[in-house]
Amino acid sequence: YNQFNPAYYSLGSALNQSVTNPMAGKGGSINLLNAGTATIARSQLLSPYPEFSSVTINSNPTGKAMYHALYFKAQRRFSQGMTLLASYTWSQAKDNLFGATGNTFNSAPTGPQNVYDLNAEYALSASNAPHKLSLSGTYELPFGKNKGKLMSAAIGGWSINITGMLQSGYPLSVTQPNNNSVIGTNHQRPNATGLSPAVDASFEKRIDGWLNPSAFALAPQYTFGNLSRTFGMRGPGTANFDLSVFKTFSVTEKIKTQFRAESLNVTNTPQFNGPNTTFTSSSFGLITSQANYPRLIQIGLRIFL
C-alpha cells in the first residue's frame, strides 16, 4: 500500500527531488505527514496515500496457494514385541506470499517485490520439502523371557525405540540490496544470468560456497529483477535419528519403575541452516551456522504409582 504505480519509474532520479508540499499547514488534529514543512519528496506525493508515511493492511485476501501430495504409509502393528511405522510424503507446495520470514533454513523477505504484479510472486513455497520420510519403531528385547521370575526381573523388561526423519531442503530466495525503497518496495531481486546457481562440489566444500554468484546480476534501480521469488536451488536437507532404551520393572505390586536412557541426534549428524542469500553480501552463499544440537544423552527414572 506504499508502493506507487510502476508507470512513474521512468522519472528516475527526479523521484528524489523536493517539490511543494500541498499538505503544509493542513495537519489539523490528524497530524498529516510533513504538514509543517513547505516541501516534500516527489516520490511521497506519488504514493497511494501521500499523507501518511506508511499504510499497512493485515490479513489481506490477495494470496493464493496450491498443495499436491502423495502419501504412503507402512505399518507393522505390535506383534511379538515389535511395532514399526514408516511414512513417506512426496509433495509440492506453491504460493505467492511471504507473510513472515520463511523458516530457519530459508531467510526470506516479508513482502512482494512488486505489489502490482503478485502473479510474479507465485513460486515454490518457502516451506516446500518435496521428499519427507519419517520412521519409528519399538522392539521389546527378548532377554530374560521364559527364564524364571528372578531372571526375568534381572535381565528382562528392556525395550529399544527409534525415531528418524529424512527430508529435502527448502527452496532458497535470493535478494539484493534494495535500490527501490524510494518507490515503496519491500525488497528487490537480482536478475538471472542463465548460468546454473548450483556448485559442483562435495557437501563439505559447498558449505563455503553453496551458490554460484555468476548466476546472478544486480538489477538496476527502478527495475524489478527477473529472478523468481524462490527457485529450484535448495538449502541443506535434514537427517535426524533419536534412540532410547527403556527398562520397566516392578518395585511392589502397585509400584512400577522405568529406567530411561535417551539419545537425541544419536548419529551426531550436523544440520545446517541455509546459506546467506543476499546478493553482493561478503558472505553470500556461505553457510555459517548449525541448526541442531550435537548428540545429547539424558538418563532418567520414572515411577508409576
QUILIN-V61422 format. One record per helix or strand of 3 or more residues. SS is the DSSP state (~ for helix, > for strand). FROM is the first residue (numbers start at 0). TO is the last residue. If there is no record, write none. Layout:
# QUILIN-V61422
SS&FROM&TO, SS&FROM&TO
This chain:
# QUILIN-V61422
~&5&15, >&17&19, ~&27&29, >&38&40, ~&41&45, >&64&78, >&81&94, ~&117&120, >&130&139, ~&148&154, >&157&166, ~&180&182, ~&202&205, ~&212&214, >&230&233, >&237&249, >&255&263, >&295&303
